[in-house]
Amino acid sequence: MVIGQNRRKEPAGDVFSIQRFYLTLVLNELIVSSDASVWSISEKFDIPRGTVQNLITATTSFCACTIHYVQELSEFWALEPLLSRILEKLTQSSQKEVAELMEVPGVKQGRAKQLIGAGVTSLTMLAHSQPDQLIKNIEHLSKRNLNLMIASAKMILEERAEALREEADEILAVPLIGTTRHDSPSDSNGSGPVQ
């Protein structure tokens, strides 16, 4: 041991295992939950946001290194898609709001962060926002560009709604097994309705 350096005291075996298990639960929530964000996880598990962000950073870094390692060894081929999905989910959960706003053409990460700072955290909020109000809260944004962003957000939401309507129509249009295409029941010879 070097003189003058403090050694961090590691927790006892059981405590260390429990802490690692707790972090595993946090990671599981980040990966599995569709609406997980640093804020919601911090609140749910009663841990500081910085701790959640550090966990995400450390895990994504380790995941990326392991993906490169697995690519070199063909016997671990099955781990690459799994680790890639975990890496993608963790990256999305740390920037979920930013990523959604970046779907709008012309909105990059910096502009998305400005919009979030102005209280616009989703495409729906952007589509229904008042341009005059946002212009006051966002630096270096022309009214023309803001109107284009709002129109694009509305168009994206309309396209999503239309896709959902089409999907619902397809689901409802599937005939049930064993039903006929006739509106009324008929007898076996097809001469008309059964009496």
Summary of the structure (lengths in Angstrom):
residues: 195
radius of gyration: 26.5
end to end distance: 97.4
largest distance: 101.8
contacts: 443
relative contact order: 0.06
helix: 66%
strand: 1%
